[in-house]
Amino acid sequence: MLLFDGLLKELHDDDKEMYTQKLQEAMGNILSTTKYYTAMVMGTVMEIALHHAKYIVLQAEDIATGIWTLYLVFVLK
């Protein structure tokens, strides 16, 4: 999360919008394909999105997919 904070501080407004859009897409992809990522990665993605809600808006279905898959993998194994 500190890396994201530092990048936002250093970017100009034009670059910030492009960067956050690409990051938002990547984070949504991580959540929707969660079977390839660990719970720590998922938690980090969600923490960044929560702390930077002004810049990162994740889709509810991606979050639900991520949470449900983690539940299936770690709780029902």
Biopython code that builds the backbone (N, CA, C, O; Angstrom):
import numpy as np
from Bio.PDB.StructureBuilder import StructureBuilder

atoms = [
    (1, "MET", "N", (0.815, -1.179, 0.000)),
    (1, "MET", "CA", (0.000, 0.000, 0.000)),
    (1, "MET", "C", (0.870, 1.257, 0.000)),
    (1, "MET", "O", (0.495, 2.269, -0.593)),
    (2, "LEU", "N", (1.997, 1.201, 0.644)),
    (2, "LEU", "CA", (2.899, 2.355, 0.670)),
    (2, "LEU", "C", (3.430, 2.682, -0.728)),
    (2, "LEU", "O", (3.625, 3.850, -1.065)),
    (3, "LEU", "N", (3.657, 1.663, -1.523)),
    (3, "LEU", "CA", (4.106, 1.883, -2.896)),
    (3, "LEU", "C", (3.056, 2.658, -3.674)),
    (3, "LEU", "O", (3.388, 3.597, -4.397)),
    (4, "PHE", "N", (1.798, 2.277, -3.534)),
    (4, "PHE", "CA", (0.712, 2.978, -4.215)),
    (4, "PHE", "C", (0.617, 4.418, -3.739)),
    (4, "PHE", "O", (0.453, 5.327, -4.552)),
    (5, "ASP", "N", (0.718, 4.638, -2.430)),
    (5, "ASP", "CA", (0.691, 6.000, -1.879)),
    (5, "ASP", "C", (1.803, 6.857, -2.477)),
    (5, "ASP", "O", (1.567, 7.998, -2.876)),
    (6, "GLY", "N", (3.023, 6.302, -2.539)),
    (6, "GLY", "CA", (4.163, 7.036, -3.074)),
    (6, "GLY", "C", (3.993, 7.377, -4.543)),
    (6, "GLY", "O", (4.329, 8.481, -4.972)),
    (7, "LEU", "N", (3.474, 6.436, -5.315)),
    (7, "LEU", "CA", (3.254, 6.695, -6.740)),
    (7, "LEU", "C", (2.222, 7.791, -6.953)),
    (7, "LEU", "O", (2.399, 8.647, -7.820)),
    (8, "LEU", "N", (1.158, 7.773, -6.181)),
    (8, "LEU", "CA", (0.134, 8.809, -6.327)),
    (8, "LEU", "C", (0.685, 10.194, -6.012)),
    (8, "LEU", "O", (0.308, 11.178, -6.648)),
    (9, "LYS", "N", (1.571, 10.267, -5.037)),
    (9, "LYS", "CA", (2.155, 11.566, -4.679)),
    (9, "LYS", "C", (3.056, 12.105, -5.776)),
    (9, "LYS", "O", (3.128, 13.316, -5.981)),
    (10, "GLU", "N", (3.743, 11.220, -6.480)),
    (10, "GLU", "CA", (4.711, 11.633, -7.489)),
    (10, "GLU", "C", (4.105, 11.899, -8.868)),
    (10, "GLU", "O", (4.703, 12.611, -9.675)),
    (11, "LEU", "N", (2.951, 11.347, -9.144)),
    (11, "LEU", "CA", (2.365, 11.482, -10.473)),
    (11, "LEU", "C", (1.672, 12.826, -10.647)),
    (11, "LEU", "O", (1.103, 13.379, -9.706)),
    (12, "HIS", "N", (1.732, 13.335, -11.872)),
    (12, "HIS", "CA", (0.967, 14.525, -12.227)),
    (12, "HIS", "C", (-0.483, 14.119, -12.451)),
    (12, "HIS", "O", (-0.771, 12.938, -12.644)),
    (13, "ASP", "N", (-1.392, 15.076, -12.428)),
    (13, "ASP", "CA", (-2.821, 14.756, -12.522)),
    (13, "ASP", "C", (-3.167, 13.958, -13.778)),
    (13, "ASP", "O", (-3.965, 13.023, -13.709)),
    (14, "ASP", "N", (-2.580, 14.310, -14.926)),
    (14, "ASP", "CA", (-2.874, 13.583, -16.171)),
    (14, "ASP", "C", (-2.427, 12.128, -16.070)),
    (14, "ASP", "O", (-3.161, 11.221, -16.461)),
    (15, "ASP", "N", (-1.235, 11.910, -15.550)),
    (15, "ASP", "CA", (-0.706, 10.556, -15.416)),
    (15, "ASP", "C", (-1.457, 9.770, -14.341)),
    (15, "ASP", "O", (-1.639, 8.558, -14.462)),
    (16, "LYS", "N", (-1.888, 10.462, -13.300)),
    (16, "LYS", "CA", (-2.569, 9.812, -12.180)),
    (16, "LYS", "C", (-3.851, 9.126, -12.652)),
    (16, "LYS", "O", (-4.142, 8.005, -12.236)),
    (17, "GLU", "N", (-4.608, 9.785, -13.507)),
    (17, "GLU", "CA", (-5.862, 9.220, -13.992)),
    (17, "GLU", "C", (-5.614, 7.949, -14.817)),
    (17, "GLU", "O", (-6.300, 6.943, -14.635)),
    (18, "MET", "N", (-4.630, 8.002, -15.721)),
    (18, "MET", "CA", (-4.311, 6.845, -16.551)),
    (18, "MET", "C", (-3.790, 5.694, -15.681)),
    (18, "MET", "O", (-4.194, 4.544, -15.855)),
    (19, "TYR", "N", (-2.911, 6.007, -14.766)),
    (19, "TYR", "CA", (-2.322, 4.991, -13.890)),
    (19, "TYR", "C", (-3.387, 4.316, -13.033)),
    (19, "TYR", "O", (-3.424, 3.089, -12.941)),
    (20, "THR", "N", (-4.246, 5.104, -12.411)),
    (20, "THR", "CA", (-5.258, 4.522, -11.533)),
    (20, "THR", "C", (-6.278, 3.713, -12.330)),
    (20, "THR", "O", (-6.796, 2.721, -11.816)),
    (21, "GLN", "N", (-6.581, 4.101, -13.561)),
    (21, "GLN", "CA", (-7.502, 3.330, -14.393)),
    (21, "GLN", "C", (-6.914, 1.949, -14.699)),
    (21, "GLN", "O", (-7.609, 0.938, -14.597)),
    (22, "LYS", "N", (-5.650, 1.912, -15.068)),
    (22, "LYS", "CA", (-4.997, 0.628, -15.365)),
    (22, "LYS", "C", (-4.887, -0.224, -14.096)),
    (22, "LYS", "O", (-5.080, -1.439, -14.142)),
    (23, "LEU", "N", (-4.581, 0.409, -12.982)),
    (23, "LEU", "CA", (-4.481, -0.314, -11.721)),
    (23, "LEU", "C", (-5.838, -0.875, -11.303)),
    (23, "LEU", "O", (-5.924, -2.001, -10.812)),
    (24, "GLN", "N", (-6.875, -0.105, -11.494)),
    (24, "GLN", "CA", (-8.223, -0.556, -11.172)),
    (24, "GLN", "C", (-8.590, -1.787, -12.003)),
    (24, "GLN", "O", (-9.166, -2.739, -11.475)),
    (25, "GLU", "N", (-8.265, -1.776, -13.287)),
    (25, "GLU", "CA", (-8.521, -2.931, -14.146)),
    (25, "GLU", "C", (-7.738, -4.159, -13.662)),
    (25, "GLU", "O", (-8.273, -5.266, -13.621)),
    (26, "ALA", "N", (-6.478, -3.952, -13.300)),
    (26, "ALA", "CA", (-5.642, -5.061, -12.837)),
    (26, "ALA", "C", (-6.168, -5.634, -11.521)),
    (26, "ALA", "O", (-6.176, -6.849, -11.327)),
    (27, "MET", "N", (-6.604, -4.759, -10.626)),
    (27, "MET", "CA", (-7.120, -5.219, -9.336)),
    (27, "MET", "C", (-8.423, -5.986, -9.519)),
    (27, "MET", "O", (-8.651, -6.992, -8.847)),
    (28, "GLY", "N", (-9.274, -5.523, -10.418)),
    (28, "GLY", "CA", (-10.504, -6.248, -10.717)),
    (28, "GLY", "C", (-10.201, -7.627, -11.284)),
    (28, "GLY", "O", (-10.882, -8.604, -10.970)),
    (29, "ASN", "N", (-9.172, -7.694, -12.123)),
    (29, "ASN", "CA", (-8.758, -8.971, -12.702)),
    (29, "ASN", "C", (-8.251, -9.924, -11.619)),
    (29, "ASN", "O", (-8.563, -11.115, -11.639)),
    (30, "ILE", "N", (-7.481, -9.405, -10.688)),
    (30, "ILE", "CA", (-6.986, -10.235, -9.586)),
    (30, "ILE", "C", (-8.155, -10.802, -8.789)),
    (30, "ILE", "O", (-8.165, -11.985, -8.448)),
    (31, "LEU", "N", (-9.131, -9.963, -8.495)),
    (31, "LEU", "CA", (-10.277, -10.425, -7.707)),
    (31, "LEU", "C", (-11.120, -11.447, -8.464)),
    (31, "LEU", "O", (-11.605, -12.415, -7.879)),
    (32, "SER", "N", (-11.292, -11.229, -9.755)),
    (32, "SER", "CA", (-12.161, -12.133, -10.511)),
    (32, "SER", "C", (-11.482, -13.458, -10.871)),
    (32, "SER", "O", (-12.156, -14.412, -11.259)),
    (33, "THR", "N", (-10.167, -13.522, -10.746)),
    (33, "THR", "CA", (-9.431, -14.766, -11.027)),
    (33, "THR", "C", (-8.679, -15.199, -9.781)),
    (33, "THR", "O", (-7.525, -15.620, -9.862)),
    (34, "THR", "N", (-9.316, -15.100, -8.653)),
    (34, "THR", "CA", (-8.673, -15.276, -7.360)),
    (34, "THR", "C", (-8.052, -16.644, -7.119)),
    (34, "THR", "O", (-7.193, -16.777, -6.248)),
    (35, "LYS", "N", (-8.462, -17.659, -7.866)),
    (35, "LYS", "CA", (-7.891, -18.985, -7.618)),
    (35, "LYS", "C", (-6.386, -19.012, -7.870)),
    (35, "LYS", "O", (-5.711, -19.967, -7.485)),
    (36, "TYR", "N", (-5.860, -17.978, -8.509)),
    (36, "TYR", "CA", (-4.428, -17.911, -8.800)),
    (36, "TYR", "C", (-3.652, -17.081, -7.775)),
    (36, "TYR", "O", (-2.431, -16.969, -7.874)),
    (37, "TYR", "N", (-4.343, -16.503, -6.797)),
    (37, "TYR", "CA", (-3.695, -15.600, -5.844)),
    (37, "TYR", "C", (-3.948, -16.058, -4.412)),
    (37, "TYR", "O", (-4.924, -16.754, -4.130)),
    (38, "THR", "N", (-3.057, -15.656, -3.516)),
    (38, "THR", "CA", (-3.192, -16.020, -2.110)),
    (38, "THR", "C", (-4.122, -15.047, -1.383)),
    (38, "THR", "O", (-4.451, -13.975, -1.890)),
    (39, "ALA", "N", (-4.529, -15.448, -0.197)),
    (39, "ALA", "CA", (-5.391, -14.593, 0.624)),
    (39, "ALA", "C", (-4.694, -13.271, 0.948)),
    (39, "ALA", "O", (-5.355, -12.236, 1.033)),
    (40, "MET", "N", (-3.381, -13.290, 1.127)),
    (40, "MET", "CA", (-2.642, -12.057, 1.430)),
    (40, "MET", "C", (-2.726, -11.071, 0.265)),
    (40, "MET", "O", (-2.916, -9.872, 0.473)),
    (41, "VAL", "N", (-2.587, -11.574, -0.948)),
    (41, "VAL", "CA", (-2.688, -10.705, -2.137)),
    (41, "VAL", "C", (-4.098, -10.130, -2.225)),
    (41, "VAL", "O", (-4.272, -8.939, -2.483)),
    (42, "MET", "N", (-5.093, -10.970, -2.012)),
    (42, "MET", "CA", (-6.478, -10.515, -2.068)),
    (42, "MET", "C", (-6.737, -9.438, -1.023)),
    (42, "MET", "O", (-7.378, -8.428, -1.311)),
    (43, "GLY", "N", (-6.239, -9.654, 0.187)),
    (43, "GLY", "CA", (-6.416, -8.671, 1.249)),
    (43, "GLY", "C", (-5.748, -7.351, 0.920)),
    (43, "GLY", "O", (-6.294, -6.286, 1.208)),
    (44, "THR", "N", (-4.583, -7.411, 0.325)),
    (44, "THR", "CA", (-3.868, -6.191, -0.063)),
    (44, "THR", "C", (-4.642, -5.416, -1.120)),
    (44, "THR", "O", (-4.756, -4.193, -1.038)),
    (45, "VAL", "N", (-5.171, -6.119, -2.103)),
    (45, "VAL", "CA", (-5.973, -5.477, -3.156)),
    (45, "VAL", "C", (-7.166, -4.759, -2.532)),
    (45, "VAL", "O", (-7.445, -3.605, -2.857)),
    (46, "MET", "N", (-7.860, -5.444, -1.644)),
    (46, "MET", "CA", (-9.037, -4.834, -1.025)),
    (46, "MET", "C", (-8.669, -3.672, -0.116)),
    (46, "MET", "O", (-9.397, -2.682, -0.049)),
    (47, "GLU", "N", (-7.545, -3.785, 0.584)),
    (47, "GLU", "CA", (-7.107, -2.695, 1.464)),
    (47, "GLU", "C", (-6.763, -1.446, 0.646)),
    (47, "GLU", "O", (-7.140, -0.338, 1.026)),
    (48, "ILE", "N", (-6.062, -1.615, -0.455)),
    (48, "ILE", "CA", (-5.738, -0.475, -1.318)),
    (48, "ILE", "C", (-7.024, 0.163, -1.830)),
    (48, "ILE", "O", (-7.160, 1.386, -1.820)),
    (49, "ALA", "N", (-7.962, -0.660, -2.274)),
    (49, "ALA", "CA", (-9.221, -0.126, -2.789)),
    (49, "ALA", "C", (-9.992, 0.631, -1.707)),
    (49, "ALA", "O", (-10.593, 1.667, -1.991)),
    (50, "LEU", "N", (-9.983, 0.133, -0.485)),
    (50, "LEU", "CA", (-10.695, 0.812, 0.595)),
    (50, "LEU", "C", (-10.037, 2.137, 0.969)),
    (50, "LEU", "O", (-10.725, 3.136, 1.182)),
    (51, "HIS", "N", (-8.719, 2.146, 1.048)),
    (51, "HIS", "CA", (-8.010, 3.359, 1.450)),
    (51, "HIS", "C", (-7.958, 4.408, 0.346)),
    (51, "HIS", "O", (-7.758, 5.591, 0.621)),
    (52, "HIS", "N", (-8.134, 3.989, -0.875)),
    (52, "HIS", "CA", (-8.057, 4.924, -2.005)),
    (52, "HIS", "C", (-9.318, 4.857, -2.849)),
    (52, "HIS", "O", (-9.255, 4.795, -4.076)),
    (53, "ALA", "N", (-10.465, 4.870, -2.178)),
    (53, "ALA", "CA", (-11.749, 4.754, -2.865)),
    (53, "ALA", "C", (-11.977, 5.898, -3.857)),
    (53, "ALA", "O", (-12.780, 5.765, -4.781)),
    (54, "LYS", "N", (-11.285, 7.002, -3.674)),
    (54, "LYS", "CA", (-11.400, 8.120, -4.607)),
    (54, "LYS", "C", (-10.858, 7.732, -5.984)),
    (54, "LYS", "O", (-11.344, 8.215, -7.006)),
    (55, "TYR", "N", (-9.861, 6.868, -6.005)),
    (55, "TYR", "CA", (-9.204, 6.494, -7.253)),
    (55, "TYR", "C", (-9.558, 5.090, -7.741)),
    (55, "TYR", "O", (-9.594, 4.844, -8.947)),
    (56, "ILE", "N", (-9.816, 4.185, -6.827)),
    (56, "ILE", "CA", (-10.036, 2.782, -7.165)),
    (56, "ILE", "C", (-11.476, 2.400, -6.823)),
    (56, "ILE", "O", (-11.875, 2.444, -5.659)),
    (57, "VAL", "N", (-12.242, 2.030, -7.824)),
    (57, "VAL", "CA", (-13.612, 1.581, -7.630)),
    (57, "VAL", "C", (-13.712, 0.177, -8.221)),
    (57, "VAL", "O", (-13.680, -0.003, -9.438)),
    (58, "LEU", "N", (-13.833, -0.800, -7.347)),
    (58, "LEU", "CA", (-13.906, -2.191, -7.789)),
    (58, "LEU", "C", (-15.364, -2.595, -8.001)),
    (58, "LEU", "O", (-16.269, -2.086, -7.340)),
    (59, "GLN", "N", (-15.565, -3.502, -8.920)),
    (59, "GLN", "CA", (-16.913, -4.004, -9.208)),
    (59, "GLN", "C", (-17.352, -4.972, -8.108)),
    (59, "GLN", "O", (-16.570, -5.806, -7.653)),
    (60, "ALA", "N", (-18.588, -4.851, -7.697)),
    (60, "ALA", "CA", (-19.111, -5.699, -6.625)),
    (60, "ALA", "C", (-19.016, -7.180, -6.980)),
    (60, "ALA", "O", (-18.716, -8.006, -6.119)),
    (61, "GLU", "N", (-19.268, -7.516, -8.231)),
    (61, "GLU", "CA", (-19.208, -8.938, -8.606)),
    (61, "GLU", "C", (-17.787, -9.486, -8.527)),
    (61, "GLU", "O", (-17.601, -10.664, -8.224)),
    (62, "ASP", "N", (-16.779, -8.652, -8.795)),
    (62, "ASP", "CA", (-15.385, -9.094, -8.659)),
    (62, "ASP", "C", (-15.033, -9.339, -7.194)),
    (62, "ASP", "O", (-14.360, -10.316, -6.863)),
    (63, "ILE", "N", (-15.491, -8.451, -6.328)),
    (63, "ILE", "CA", (-15.233, -8.620, -4.896)),
    (63, "ILE", "C", (-15.935, -9.881, -4.387)),
    (63, "ILE", "O", (-15.348, -10.665, -3.641)),
    (64, "ALA", "N", (-17.184, -10.071, -4.790)),
    (64, "ALA", "CA", (-17.932, -11.253, -4.369)),
    (64, "ALA", "C", (-17.260, -12.526, -4.858)),
    (64, "ALA", "O", (-17.166, -13.500, -4.111)),
    (65, "THR", "N", (-16.793, -12.533, -6.097)),
    (65, "THR", "CA", (-16.101, -13.704, -6.637)),
    (65, "THR", "C", (-14.857, -14.004, -5.824)),
    (65, "THR", "O", (-14.596, -15.157, -5.479)),
    (66, "GLY", "N", (-14.087, -12.967, -5.517)),
    (66, "GLY", "CA", (-12.865, -13.143, -4.739)),
    (66, "GLY", "C", (-13.130, -13.698, -3.362)),
    (66, "GLY", "O", (-12.446, -14.622, -2.921)),
    (67, "ILE", "N", (-14.111, -13.150, -2.680)),
    (67, "ILE", "CA", (-14.429, -13.601, -1.327)),
    (67, "ILE", "C", (-14.974, -15.032, -1.354)),
    (67, "ILE", "O", (-14.571, -15.860, -0.536)),
    (68, "TRP", "N", (-15.871, -15.326, -2.273)),
    (68, "TRP", "CA", (-16.463, -16.654, -2.361)),
    (68, "TRP", "C", (-15.404, -17.705, -2.685)),
    (68, "TRP", "O", (-15.395, -18.779, -2.084)),
    (69, "THR", "N", (-14.527, -17.411, -3.615)),
    (69, "THR", "CA", (-13.489, -18.377, -3.985)),
    (69, "THR", "C", (-12.542, -18.627, -2.821)),
    (69, "THR", "O", (-12.174, -19.773, -2.563)),
    (70, "LEU", "N", (-12.143, -17.581, -2.119)),
    (70, "LEU", "CA", (-11.289, -17.771, -0.942)),
    (70, "LEU", "C", (-11.985, -18.631, 0.112)),
    (70, "LEU", "O", (-11.356, -19.484, 0.739)),
    (71, "TYR", "N", (-13.260, -18.407, 0.298)),
    (71, "TYR", "CA", (-14.029, -19.205, 1.247)),
    (71, "TYR", "C", (-13.998, -20.682, 0.838)),
    (71, "TYR", "O", (-13.746, -21.557, 1.666)),
    (72, "LEU", "N", (-14.256, -20.947, -0.435)),
    (72, "LEU", "CA", (-14.273, -22.314, -0.920)),
    (72, "LEU", "C", (-12.915, -22.985, -0.785)),
    (72, "LEU", "O", (-12.825, -24.161, -0.432)),
    (73, "VAL", "N", (-11.858, -22.229, -1.069)),
    (73, "VAL", "CA", (-10.507, -22.795, -1.054)),
    (73, "VAL", "C", (-10.001, -23.027, 0.366)),
    (73, "VAL", "O", (-9.431, -24.079, 0.656)),
    (74, "PHE", "N", (-10.205, -22.055, 1.253)),
    (74, "PHE", "CA", (-9.588, -22.132, 2.575)),
    (74, "PHE", "C", (-10.493, -22.670, 3.676)),
    (74, "PHE", "O", (-9.994, -23.249, 4.641)),
    (75, "VAL", "N", (-11.776, -22.501, 3.563)),
    (75, "VAL", "CA", (-12.676, -22.949, 4.621)),
    (75, "VAL", "C", (-13.205, -24.355, 4.330)),
    (75, "VAL", "O", (-13.283, -25.189, 5.232)),
    (76, "LEU", "N", (-13.560, -24.610, 3.105)),
    (76, "LEU", "CA", (-14.169, -25.902, 2.767)),
    (76, "LEU", "C", (-13.194, -26.926, 2.217)),
    (76, "LEU", "O", (-13.619, -27.929, 1.643)),
    (77, "LYS", "N", (-11.915, -26.704, 2.373)),
    (77, "LYS", "CA", (-10.942, -27.636, 1.778)),
    (77, "LYS", "C", (-10.916, -28.971, 2.372)),
    (77, "LYS", "O", (-10.136, -29.822, 1.943)),
]
sb = StructureBuilder()
sb.init_structure("model")
sb.init_model(0)
sb.init_chain("A")
sb.init_seg("    ")
for serial, (resi, resn, name, xyz) in enumerate(atoms, 1):
    if name == "N":
        sb.init_residue(resn, " ", resi, " ")
    sb.init_atom(name, np.array(xyz, "f"), 0.0, 1.0, " ", f" {name:<3s}", serial, name[0])
structure = sb.get_structure()
